[in-house]
Amino acid sequence: MEEFKVTFQFLDWFWTVAYLILMIGCGMLFYNLGKRSESDFFLAGRGLPWWLPATSVYATHTATDTPMWIGGVIYKQGLRGLWYTFFSLWCAISAFVSTRIFRRSLAMSMAEWQSLRYSGLGSEMLRGWLAGWQVFMNMFVLGWVGMAMGKVCHLVFGWDEWIGLVVFSSVCAIYVLSAGYWGVIMTDFQQGVIAFLVIIIVSVWAMMYAGGPHAIIDKLNQMDQAWRLNPFAFTGWTSGDFPILWFITMLVMAAVGGLGMGNFIDWYPEAQRIQSARTVRDAAYSIWAGGFLVLTRNALWAVAILAFFVLNPNITDVSRYEMGWYQMAFEKLPMGMVGFFFAAVLAIHFSTISSHLNLGASYFTRDLYHHYINPMATEQKLIWIARLSTFILLIGSFFMGSLMKDITSWLIFALWLQAAGIWLPSILQVVWWRFNAWGYLASWIANLGISWLIVWVLPAFNILPKDMPDYQQFWILMVLTFPIYILVTLFTKPDDEAHLVKYYVMTRPIGWWGPIHKKALAMGLIKE
Amino acid sequence: MAKTYTPESAEKWGWEELVACIMSPVSYIFVSLGLVLVLLERPIGWVYLIGGIAATLVMYFVIDPKLRAVSDEYERRQAEFLKQVESVSKWEERK
């Protein structure tokens, strides 16, 4: 990959150092609030107005690798590439359905929700599994995003990649260790504002550098690339880079997925933000506005990448065109603004790192230590366990970062698998009273086995095509796993009725809850 | 659009949620596509953008009164529910 030509002047260093002091200082300011209780360290006392978790949703999902990913799809696909980013559509439905139900459950984490929704051994197995999985996943995300920062620092300063990973994740950990979620949420707000401002500046600057909107359109026409301006430039029902069936699958999966809980990896950080909102209404608006900001940001990035494309139209190396947004900013912004841009890159980086450090620690502290090891732990002890687990996650992320090249394909497979086969069960557990813990566990296990068959084993024996598109794999997985978890659910006992009634009265879920509703009515716990 | 909800009627899922769940994705998609096309000075972008803003307003005015009612009703019982969650976490419920 070509190196950027970046020169840092005094003003650039000033912006960078000033920003670091501001963030660490701001995080440290909330030290006293963060240490009050487990609820403060992980949920800021459950008292935040909607706009704080909303900016945190947006800031957390704006990571150092996000402009690389979005830059890659827009450079390759033009504006139709925006649809790849529309998986955030689940927030649009979730805000008014699953967010409301989850906020009412008051579960501190998605793993804890399993204990409230299900009963008996199955619920504990699910809680333990999800907690362990989330500690690992957060460590992985920290390593992944940290390595992306390492790459940026390598391109800008020529440092070895591990330096960017270790230095900036460690700086960020200072305020997470001190103030927990209070530090995360307060800095996320500032980071979100700074990042959004810079995304606007870079997009407008890039567009002007390419000659303005008309020049971009003229150049695309001259290059016979005008289709890049059409978000609906389909390539057929099933053929080409942008088939209609992929589009429909994506829209259905994203929008209907909003009825469920845990069907997307993004649900887990969102769940924490939902519970930190002060009311059900604040929780709903925080998720809605967070998703809205994410998509608005993507639109701004898309303009910058189109400008990059008309200036550099023949790049075939993915790793080069993925860096298009960074290149436009580092090379084209005027002296002094480069440091401001780098400060914004740090903001983007810190917001993601801090959220995942705190989130991973919450699963370890609340769901593994507090629930299984020491249920009677004092608040003071829990805060120290929270800090210890934050530190372990930080160290673990360095280890993950060093392994990233070896494990990435496996982990992407695991993430994809979660989106495919767990999608429907994650909705069923919200909308159907009879779906039980054993059914949900069965769906995870069935999904794992059948994913292996569909993705690797059957193509190896030429039973399925080797290049089967992912949306077709998605539907096959859905169909094949469905009878397994449905049969397991129907052949095992329903969850304890008294437990379900408590959950129902507390959350008032949507869907098929008739027998539980009647029981709650008969017990006088709700009115018709 | 102003409507008064009783505690019971606020708890029920109804047409307000349905409207919000339709308008909300429309808002996301139209504003996002509208913004990028307006920045590129494509006239159709204004149609998307205005449509998206209209969908957002419809969504807000339909769902907000109900969300307020749901929140108010729920908050009255939140402290009691929170104790219940803690008791599950500390295994007290099963003693």
HADDOCK unambig.tbl for C-alpha pairs under 7 A between the chains (distance, minus, plus):
assign (segid A and resid 89 and name CA) (segid B and resid 25 and name CA) 6.21 0.50 0.50
assign (segid A and resid 92 and name CA) (segid B and resid 21 and name CA) 6.94 0.50 0.50
assign (segid A and resid 92 and name CA) (segid B and resid 24 and name CA) 5.20 0.50 0.50
assign (segid A and resid 92 and name CA) (segid B and resid 25 and name CA) 5.33 0.50 0.50
assign (segid A and resid 93 and name CA) (segid B and resid 21 and name CA) 5.19 0.50 0.50
assign (segid A and resid 93 and name CA) (segid B and resid 24 and name CA) 6.88 0.50 0.50
assign (segid A and resid 96 and name CA) (segid B and resid 17 and name CA) 6.55 0.50 0.50
assign (segid A and resid 96 and name CA) (segid B and resid 21 and name CA) 6.97 0.50 0.50
assign (segid A and resid 106 and name CA) (segid B and resid 82 and name CA) 6.57 0.50 0.50
assign (segid A and resid 107 and name CA) (segid B and resid 85 and name CA) 6.90 0.50 0.50
assign (segid A and resid 213 and name CA) (segid B and resid 40 and name CA) 4.77 0.50 0.50
assign (segid A and resid 213 and name CA) (segid B and resid 41 and name CA) 6.32 0.50 0.50
assign (segid A and resid 279 and name CA) (segid B and resid 71 and name CA) 5.88 0.50 0.50
assign (segid A and resid 280 and name CA) (segid B and resid 71 and name CA) 5.10 0.50 0.50
assign (segid A and resid 281 and name CA) (segid B and resid 67 and name CA) 5.37 0.50 0.50
assign (segid A and resid 281 and name CA) (segid B and resid 68 and name CA) 6.20 0.50 0.50
assign (segid A and resid 281 and name CA) (segid B and resid 71 and name CA) 5.81 0.50 0.50
assign (segid A and resid 292 and name CA) (segid B and resid 28 and name CA) 6.02 0.50 0.50
assign (segid A and resid 295 and name CA) (segid B and resid 32 and name CA) 5.96 0.50 0.50
assign (segid A and resid 296 and name CA) (segid B and resid 32 and name CA) 5.40 0.50 0.50
assign (segid A and resid 299 and name CA) (segid B and resid 32 and name CA) 5.74 0.50 0.50
assign (segid A and resid 299 and name CA) (segid B and resid 33 and name CA) 6.98 0.50 0.50
assign (segid A and resid 299 and name CA) (segid B and resid 35 and name CA) 6.54 0.50 0.50
assign (segid A and resid 299 and name CA) (segid B and resid 36 and name CA) 5.15 0.50 0.50
assign (segid A and resid 300 and name CA) (segid B and resid 36 and name CA) 6.51 0.50 0.50
assign (segid A and resid 303 and name CA) (segid B and resid 36 and name CA) 6.39 0.50 0.50
assign (segid A and resid 371 and name CA) (segid B and resid 89 and name CA) 5.48 0.50 0.50
assign (segid A and resid 371 and name CA) (segid B and resid 90 and name CA) 6.14 0.50 0.50
assign (segid A and resid 375 and name CA) (segid B and resid 90 and name CA) 4.80 0.50 0.50
assign (segid A and resid 376 and name CA) (segid B and resid 90 and name CA) 6.76 0.50 0.50
assign (segid A and resid 506 and name CA) (segid B and resid 81 and name CA) 6.82 0.50 0.50
assign (segid A and resid 508 and name CA) (segid B and resid 11 and name CA) 6.99 0.50 0.50
assign (segid A and resid 510 and name CA) (segid B and resid 13 and name CA) 6.78 0.50 0.50
assign (segid A and resid 527 and name CA) (segid B and resid 8 and name CA) 6.47 0.50 0.50
assign (segid A and resid 528 and name CA) (segid B and resid 8 and name CA) 6.81 0.50 0.50
